[in-house]
């Protein structure tokens, strides 16, 4: 198990400091990252917490998953590896499909 945790259903009022303080009851917190919308800068309601050790991460999952933070029940789970972006469908380089559209590219 890794020491990076996914935290879901976070209140939009919660700060990184609130999350760090909440998770520190289960062990040493190395970092907290709250995900925000790129365009608006508003929180998206989830983030990641990196614990100092695998034992701290396991303890945080068992102790904090389903508990309430700022009046919302949070989800705590091991973070999955980040997916690589799929550059295959970049609209700038895509040409119309002759078979589907019936048009020819000129």
PyMOL commands that set and color helices and strands:
alter all, ss='L'
color gray80, all
select helices_A, chain A and resi 16-23+54-64+87-89+91-93+98-101
alter helices_A, ss='H'
color red, helices_A
select strands_A, chain A and resi 4-8+29-36+43-51+68-69+72-73+75-78
alter strands_A, ss='S'
color yellow, strands_A
deselect
rebuild
show_as cartoon
